[in-house]
Amino acid sequence: MYEDAAHVPSQPESVSADDRTWAAAAHLSAFLGLIIQFPGMNVLGPLVIWLARRDDSAHVDDQGLKALNFQITMAILWIATFPLVFILIGIPLFWAISIVNVIFVLVAGIQAASGKAYTYPFTMDLVKPRDDLR
């Protein structure tokens, strides 16, 4: 994502405790979608944290953007699976997507809290970092 090594800290020790907390919160805020059962709520938490804290820390910028893109990908998968619920194959697919989401969000939250950069697998990069927009 970042071409320049100066953007993202390479050593977990170089990431402040505050930055690690916000980066973990960006990932774990996706669980807002479990609490408030409304479409898109899993995207709202990472979006708000990323927008609010992206200028304060490269770690939060990187991890918040990755959390946001992953949750957008999950939302697209859930929307695509919904019509399949009516022919019953969508029910296990919906549950599988949900379980994968929970597992990856927990792993990402733990990694970000330890100061490590986590990259989700099979994520569409729909929201690009500001450096890529120039």
ROFIFI-397273 format. One line per field, with one value per atom (N, C-alpha, C): residue in three letters; atom name; x, y, z; chain; residue number from 1. Coordinates in nm, 3 decimals, decimal comma, m for minus. Example, Ala and Ser with C-alpha at 12.3 -4.5 7.8 and 13.67 -1.06 7.14 Angstrom:
code	[ala ala ala ser ser ser]
site	[N CA C N CA C]
east	[1,319 1,230 1,320 1,285 1,367 1,290]
north	[m0,569 m0,450 m0,330 m0,225 m0,106 0,003]
up	[0,780 0,780 0,780 0,708 0,714 0,787]
unit	[A A A A A A]
pos	[1 1 1 2 2 2]
//
This chain:
code	[met met met tyr tyr tyr glu glu glu asp asp asp ala ala ala ala ala ala his his his val val val pro pro pro ser ser ser gln gln gln pro pro pro glu glu glu ser ser ser val val val ser ser ser ala ala ala asp asp asp asp asp asp arg arg arg thr thr thr trp trp trp ala ala ala ala ala ala ala ala ala ala ala ala his his his leu leu leu ser ser ser ala ala ala phe phe phe leu leu leu gly gly gly leu leu leu ile ile ile ile ile ile gln gln gln phe phe phe pro pro pro gly gly gly met met met asn asn asn val val val leu leu leu gly gly gly pro pro pro leu leu leu val val val ile ile ile trp trp trp leu leu leu ala ala ala arg arg arg arg arg arg asp asp asp asp asp asp ser ser ser ala ala ala his his his val val val asp asp asp asp asp asp gln gln gln gly gly gly leu leu leu lys lys lys ala ala ala leu leu leu asn asn asn phe phe phe gln gln gln ile ile ile thr thr thr met met met ala ala ala ile ile ile leu leu leu trp trp trp ile ile ile ala ala ala thr thr thr phe phe phe pro pro pro leu leu leu val val val phe phe phe ile ile ile leu leu leu ile ile ile gly gly gly ile ile ile pro pro pro leu leu leu phe phe phe trp trp trp ala ala ala ile ile ile ser ser ser ile ile ile val val val asn asn asn val val val ile ile ile phe phe phe val val val leu leu leu val val val ala ala ala gly gly gly ile ile ile gln gln gln ala ala ala ala ala ala ser ser ser gly gly gly lys lys lys ala ala ala tyr tyr tyr thr thr thr tyr tyr tyr pro pro pro phe phe phe thr thr thr met met met asp asp asp leu leu leu val val val lys lys lys pro pro pro arg arg arg asp asp asp asp asp asp leu leu leu arg arg arg]
site	[N CA C N CA C N CA C N CA C N CA C N CA C N CA C N CA C N CA C N CA C N CA C N CA C N CA C N CA C N CA C N CA C N CA C N CA C N CA C N CA C N CA C N CA C N CA C N CA C N CA C N CA C N CA C N CA C N CA C N CA C N CA C N CA C N CA C N CA C N CA C N CA C N CA C N CA C N CA C N CA C N CA C N CA C N CA C N CA C N CA C N CA C N CA C N CA C N CA C N CA C N CA C N CA C N CA C N CA C N CA C N CA C N CA C N CA C N CA C N CA C N CA C N CA C N CA C N CA C N CA C N CA C N CA C N CA C N CA C N CA C N CA C N CA C N CA C N CA C N CA C N CA C N CA C N CA C N CA C N CA C N CA C N CA C N CA C N CA C N CA C N CA C N CA C N CA C N CA C N CA C N CA C N CA C N CA C N CA C N CA C N CA C N CA C N CA C N CA C N CA C N CA C N CA C N CA C N CA C N CA C N CA C N CA C N CA C N CA C N CA C N CA C N CA C N CA C N CA C N CA C N CA C N CA C N CA C N CA C N CA C N CA C N CA C N CA C N CA C N CA C N CA C N CA C N CA C N CA C N CA C N CA C N CA C N CA C N CA C]
east	[0,084 0,000 0,088 0,180 0,268 0,401 0,442 0,567 0,686 0,668 0,775 0,773 0,884 0,892 0,872 0,888 0,873 0,727 0,634 0,492 0,443 0,487 0,438 0,555 0,542 0,651 0,680 0,808 0,846 0,859 0,884 0,901 0,780 0,718 0,605 0,638 0,765 0,803 0,795 0,801 0,800 0,659 0,558 0,419 0,375 0,324 0,284 0,163 0,145 0,032 m0,101 m0,107 m0,229 m0,260 m0,158 m0,177 m0,219 m0,160 m0,199 m0,345 m0,387 m0,525 m0,622 m0,592 m0,681 m0,682 m0,568 m0,563 m0,646 m0,635 m0,716 m0,864 m0,895 m1,035 m1,092 m1,009 m1,056 m1,101 m1,026 m1,065 m1,186 m1,179 m1,283 m1,414 m1,411 m1,535 m1,629 m1,581 m1,668 m1,775 m1,749 m1,848 m1,970 m1,963 m2,079 m2,196 m2,162 m2,264 m2,334 m2,270 m2,335 m2,429 m2,393 m2,473 m2,595 m2,571 m2,679 m2,707 m2,812 m2,846 m2,907 m2,820 m2,863 m2,757 m2,796 m2,695 m2,592 m2,468 m2,360 m2,299 m2,353 m2,299 m2,159 m2,128 m1,994 m1,890 m1,934 m1,845 m1,832 m1,935 m1,938 m1,828 m1,807 m1,705 m1,565 m1,517 m1,384 m1,375 m1,482 m1,482 m1,463 m1,539 m1,532 m1,394 m1,343 m1,211 m1,102 m1,108 m1,006 m1,009 m1,128 m1,137 m1,092 m1,123 m1,089 m0,941 m0,876 m0,741 m0,633 m0,668 m0,571 m0,456 m0,479 m0,373 m0,280 m0,319 m0,242 m0,133 m0,152 m0,060 m0,062 0,057 0,066 0,010 0,029 m0,021 m0,174 m0,235 m0,381 m0,435 m0,367 m0,408 m0,407 m0,298 m0,284 m0,386 m0,394 m0,482 m0,630 m0,662 m0,800 m0,848 m0,760 m0,795 m0,814 m0,728 m0,741 m0,870 m0,903 m1,027 m1,148 m1,144 m1,254 m1,274 m1,166 m1,177 m1,226 m1,180 m1,226 m1,375 m1,422 m1,564 m1,651 m1,602 m1,676 m1,685 m1,575 m1,575 m1,675 m1,677 m1,773 m1,917 m1,942 m2,078 m2,121 m2,030 m2,062 m2,091 m2,013 m2,038 m2,173 m2,207 m2,337 m2,452 m2,438 m2,542 m2,556 m2,443 m2,447 m2,505 m2,488 m2,537 m2,685 m2,736 m2,875 m2,977 m2,972 m3,072 m3,064 m2,946 m2,930 m2,996 m3,029 m3,097 m3,231 m3,295 m3,427 m3,421 m3,304 m3,291 m3,206 m3,198 m3,137 m2,985 m2,921 m2,774 m2,713 m2,786 m2,735 m2,722 m2,800 m2,795 m2,657 m2,605 m2,469 m2,362 m2,381 m2,284 m2,283 m2,401 m2,411 m2,342 m2,365 m2,300 m2,149 m2,105 m1,961 m1,893 m1,955 m1,899 m1,892 m1,996 m2,000 m1,891 m1,871 m1,769 m1,630 m1,605 m1,476 m1,453 m1,555 m1,543 m1,502 m1,569 m1,538 m1,395 m1,353 m1,219 m1,112 m1,127 m1,026 m1,024 m1,139 m1,142 m1,072 m1,095 m1,027 m0,876 m0,832 m0,688 m0,628 m0,696 m0,646 m0,640 m0,741 m0,743 m0,628 m0,600 m0,490 m0,356 m0,339 m0,214 m0,192 m0,298 m0,286 m0,257 m0,316 m0,292 m0,147 m0,083 0,058 0,153 0,096 0,177 0,218 0,168 0,201 0,098 0,144 0,054 m0,009 m0,141 m0,213 m0,278 m0,267 m0,332 m0,433 m0,558 m0,664 m0,646 m0,677 m0,674 m0,800 m0,793 m0,902 m0,987 m0,920 m0,989 m0,979 m1,091 m1,090 m1,047 m0,950 m0,904 m0,987 m1,106 m1,197 m1,167 m1,124 m1,084 m0,931 m0,876 m0,731 m0,667 m0,541 m0,470 m0,452 m0,440 m0,429 m0,308 m0,199 m0,079 m0,107 m0,197 m0,230 m0,323 m0,385 m0,481 m0,415 m0,289 m0,219 m0,180]
north	[m0,118 0,000 0,124 0,134 0,249 0,210 0,288 0,262 0,306 0,410 0,468 0,408 0,353 0,289 0,388 0,516 0,617 0,634 0,590 0,607 0,513 0,388 0,288 0,241 0,248 0,204 0,056 0,021 m0,118 m0,195 m0,125 m0,188 m0,164 m0,271 m0,250 m0,159 m0,158 m0,074 0,075 0,108 0,248 0,306 0,223 0,268 0,297 0,417 0,455 0,374 0,370 0,296 0,354 0,486 0,552 0,511 0,507 0,468 0,323 0,238 0,096 0,080 0,158 0,151 0,195 0,305 0,353 0,258 0,200 0,106 m0,019 m0,068 m0,183 m0,147 m0,027 0,018 0,028 0,066 0,074 m0,063 m0,166 m0,302 m0,349 m0,338 m0,393 m0,317 m0,193 m0,116 m0,175 m0,267 m0,336 m0,416 m0,452 m0,527 m0,441 m0,313 m0,226 m0,282 m0,347 m0,410 m0,525 m0,587 m0,694 m0,637 m0,521 m0,460 m0,390 m0,311 m0,238 m0,308 m0,383 m0,462 m0,374 m0,306 m0,220 m0,230 m0,243 m0,258 m0,146 m0,184 m0,088 m0,047 m0,091 m0,051 m0,108 m0,222 m0,277 m0,187 m0,106 m0,014 0,119 0,158 0,289 0,309 0,213 0,225 0,248 0,158 0,181 0,312 0,349 0,473 0,595 0,601 0,716 0,725 0,613 0,616 0,652 0,593 0,624 0,772 0,827 0,968 1,061 1,024 1,110 1,105 0,990 0,974 0,950 0,951 0,916 1,016 1,141 1,240 1,239 1,168 1,167 1,061 0,954 0,841 0,760 0,724 0,639 0,500 0,451 0,319 0,318 0,419 0,427 0,448 0,530 0,553 0,421 0,346 0,220 0,116 0,096 m0,008 0,030 0,157 0,202 0,183 0,214 0,197 0,050 m0,035 m0,179 m0,233 m0,187 m0,230 m0,184 m0,061 m0,007 m0,086 m0,111 m0,187 m0,329 m0,391 m0,527 m0,528 m0,432 m0,430 m0,396 m0,314 m0,289 m0,418 m0,492 m0,621 m0,717 m0,723 m0,811 m0,768 m0,640 m0,591 m0,630 m0,621 m0,661 m0,810 m0,890 m1,035 m1,067 m0,998 m1,023 m0,986 m0,874 m0,829 m0,929 m0,978 m1,075 m1,209 m1,243 m1,370 m1,364 m1,247 m1,235 m1,300 m1,279 m1,345 m1,498 m1,550 m1,695 m1,757 m1,673 m1,723 m1,786 m1,733 m1,782 m1,920 m1,962 m2,099 m2,183 m2,139 m2,205 m2,217 m2,212 m2,219 m2,094 m1,984 m1,860 m1,861 m1,943 m1,946 m1,990 m2,106 m2,141 m2,046 m1,991 m1,894 m1,768 m1,721 m1,602 m1,623 m1,741 m1,771 m1,786 m1,848 m1,863 m1,727 m1,638 m1,503 m1,432 m1,447 m1,383 m1,437 m1,569 m1,629 m1,586 m1,586 m1,540 m1,395 m1,313 m1,172 m1,159 m1,230 m1,222 m1,267 m1,376 m1,429 m1,329 m1,281 m1,189 m1,057 m1,007 m0,882 m0,900 m1,011 m1,036 m1,045 m1,120 m1,133 m0,996 m0,919 m0,786 m0,693 m0,698 m0,614 m0,647 m0,775 m0,817 m0,774 m0,794 m0,754 m0,603 m0,527 m0,380 m0,332 m0,396 m0,358 m0,385 m0,481 m0,508 m0,424 m0,338 m0,248 m0,304 m0,422 m0,483 m0,445 m0,431 m0,402 m0,532 m0,537 m0,656 m0,628 m0,723 m0,712 m0,825 m0,788 m0,888 m0,960 m1,089 m1,159 m1,125 m1,148 m1,129 m1,003 m0,891 m0,764 m0,678 m0,621 m0,528 m0,391 m0,331 m0,199 m0,093 m0,071 0,025 0,168 0,185 0,316 0,317 0,408 0,413 0,510 0,484 0,581 0,711 0,818 0,950 0,962 0,892 0,897 0,841 0,742 0,681 0,769 0,867 0,951 1,065 1,090 1,201 1,164]
up	[0,000 0,000 0,000 0,093 0,100 0,035 m0,061 m0,130 m0,046 0,031 0,109 0,249 0,290 0,421 0,535 0,509 0,614 0,653 0,570 0,600 0,709 0,704 0,798 0,883 1,015 1,101 1,080 1,069 1,046 1,176 1,283 1,413 1,501 1,557 1,646 1,763 1,806 1,919 1,885 1,756 1,716 1,707 1,729 1,725 1,868 1,891 2,026 2,072 2,202 2,259 2,211 2,201 2,154 2,009 1,925 1,785 1,774 1,857 1,855 1,898 1,996 2,043 1,934 1,867 1,760 1,641 1,608 1,496 1,529 1,650 1,691 1,693 1,738 1,740 1,600 1,503 1,364 1,316 1,351 1,313 1,393 1,523 1,610 1,603 1,555 1,544 1,440 1,359 1,263 1,337 1,460 1,539 1,573 1,543 1,557 1,475 1,363 1,279 1,347 1,445 1,520 1,626 1,679 1,784 1,724 1,621 1,554 1,422 1,418 1,300 1,191 1,119 1,009 0,900 0,774 0,668 0,667 0,655 0,647 0,779 0,889 1,019 1,042 0,978 0,992 0,923 0,827 0,756 0,830 0,899 0,964 1,068 1,154 1,259 1,203 1,114 1,056 0,978 0,909 0,832 0,923 1,031 1,123 1,187 1,235 1,301 1,201 1,082 0,981 0,943 0,919 0,881 0,994 1,117 1,230 1,267 1,248 1,300 1,194 1,066 0,962 0,951 0,988 0,979 1,100 1,205 1,328 1,331 1,253 1,262 1,133 1,086 0,967 0,995 1,118 1,155 1,154 1,211 1,214 1,072 0,994 0,854 0,777 0,787 0,716 0,763 0,893 0,946 0,934 0,950 0,933 0,791 0,695 0,554 0,520 0,573 0,549 0,612 0,731 0,796 0,715 0,669 0,590 0,460 0,388 0,263 0,286 0,394 0,424 0,456 0,533 0,568 0,448 0,357 0,234 0,153 0,147 0,077 0,141 0,273 0,343 0,313 0,314 0,285 0,144 0,049 m0,089 m0,094 m0,023 m0,020 0,043 0,151 0,215 0,121 0,052 m0,041 m0,156 m0,207 m0,316 m0,271 m0,145 m0,092 m0,058 m0,028 0,017 m0,076 m0,208 m0,295 m0,290 m0,259 m0,253 m0,129 m0,033 0,088 0,051 m0,052 m0,091 m0,156 m0,202 m0,252 m0,156 m0,035 0,080 0,078 m0,035 m0,036 0,027 0,025 0,081 0,231 0,299 0,446 0,495 0,450 0,497 0,445 0,326 0,274 0,359 0,396 0,481 0,614 0,675 0,802 0,787 0,677 0,654 0,639 0,564 0,547 0,683 0,763 0,894 0,986 0,986 1,072 1,027 0,897 0,844 0,884 0,875 0,913 1,060 1,147 1,291 1,318 1,258 1,282 1,234 1,111 1,057 1,132 1,175 1,250 1,385 1,451 1,579 1,561 1,460 1,433 1,401 1,315 1,278 1,398 1,484 1,603 1,697 1,714 1,801 1,741 1,610 1,544 1,552 1,524 1,528 1,670 1,768 1,908 1,949 1,884 1,915 1,830 1,742 1,662 1,528 1,494 1,365 1,261 1,138 1,027 0,979 0,977 0,933 0,798 0,708 0,577 0,565 0,542 0,524 0,391 0,389 0,260 0,178 0,051 m0,046 m0,023 m0,014 0,006 m0,119 m0,160 m0,272 m0,220 m0,284 m0,243 m0,314 m0,263 m0,323 m0,280 m0,156 m0,106 m0,107 m0,183 m0,201 m0,101 m0,065 0,020 m0,055 0,018 m0,044 m0,134 m0,104 m0,188 m0,327 m0,336 m0,465 m0,548 m0,487 m0,557 m0,635 m0,609 m0,676 m0,816]
unit	[A A A A A A A A A A A A A A A A A A A A A A A A A A A A A A A A A A A A A A A A A A A A A A A A A A A A A A A A A A A A A A A A A A A A A A A A A A A A A A A A A A A A A A A A A A A A A A A A A A A A A A A A A A A A A A A A A A A A A A A A A A A A A A A A A A A A A A A A A A A A A A A A A A A A A A A A A A A A A A A A A A A A A A A A A A A A A A A A A A A A A A A A A A A A A A A A A A A A A A A A A A A A A A A A A A A A A A A A A A A A A A A A A A A A A A A A A A A A A A A A A A A A A A A A A A A A A A A A A A A A A A A A A A A A A A A A A A A A A A A A A A A A A A A A A A A A A A A A A A A A A A A A A A A A A A A A A A A A A A A A A A A A A A A A A A A A A A A A A A A A A A A A A A A A A A A A A A A A A A A A A A A A A A A A A A A A A A A A A A A A A A A A A A A A A A A A A A A A A A A A A A]
pos	[1 1 1 2 2 2 3 3 3 4 4 4 5 5 5 6 6 6 7 7 7 8 8 8 9 9 9 10 10 10 11 11 11 12 12 12 13 13 13 14 14 14 15 15 15 16 16 16 17 17 17 18 18 18 19 19 19 20 20 20 21 21 21 22 22 22 23 23 23 24 24 24 25 25 25 26 26 26 27 27 27 28 28 28 29 29 29 30 30 30 31 31 31 32 32 32 33 33 33 34 34 34 35 35 35 36 36 36 37 37 37 38 38 38 39 39 39 40 40 40 41 41 41 42 42 42 43 43 43 44 44 44 45 45 45 46 46 46 47 47 47 48 48 48 49 49 49 50 50 50 51 51 51 52 52 52 53 53 53 54 54 54 55 55 55 56 56 56 57 57 57 58 58 58 59 59 59 60 60 60 61 61 61 62 62 62 63 63 63 64 64 64 65 65 65 66 66 66 67 67 67 68 68 68 69 69 69 70 70 70 71 71 71 72 72 72 73 73 73 74 74 74 75 75 75 76 76 76 77 77 77 78 78 78 79 79 79 80 80 80 81 81 81 82 82 82 83 83 83 84 84 84 85 85 85 86 86 86 87 87 87 88 88 88 89 89 89 90 90 90 91 91 91 92 92 92 93 93 93 94 94 94 95 95 95 96 96 96 97 97 97 98 98 98 99 99 99 100 100 100 101 101 101 102 102 102 103 103 103 104 104 104 105 105 105 106 106 106 107 107 107 108 108 108 109 109 109 110 110 110 111 111 111 112 112 112 113 113 113 114 114 114 115 115 115 116 116 116 117 117 117 118 118 118 119 119 119 120 120 120 121 121 121 122 122 122 123 123 123 124 124 124 125 125 125 126 126 126 127 127 127 128 128 128 129 129 129 130 130 130 131 131 131 132 132 132 133 133 133 134 134 134]
//
